[in-house]
Amino acid sequence: MEDHAEDSWLETMPAEVVNIKWTDEFIANAQHELTAMVKDWKYDYGADDKACIAMLSWMILRLKPGADIDSNSF
C-alpha cells in the first residue's frame, strides 16, 4: 500500500487554488504575506531571524515532507 499523505492536502483544496497561475502579481502578493507573517512572529513572540527561518522551513516540510532544504543557504 502506497503512502500518498504528501499529496492528500491537494485533495482538500479548491480547484481555483490548485490551478493558480504564478504571475508576477501572485508572487508579489505571496512575498508580501510571508513578510508580514514573519514581522508578526518577531513582534508577537520576539523571534529572531533564525527562529523565523526554522518556522518557515518547518512549514515547507509539512507541505512537502521530502523537500530538499539546504541549511547552508541561509
Buried (B, 14 or more C-beta within 10 A) or exposed (E): EEEEEEEEEEEEEEEEEEEEEEEEEEEEEEEEEEEEBBEEBBEEEEBEEEBBBEBBBEEEEEEEEEEEEEEEEE
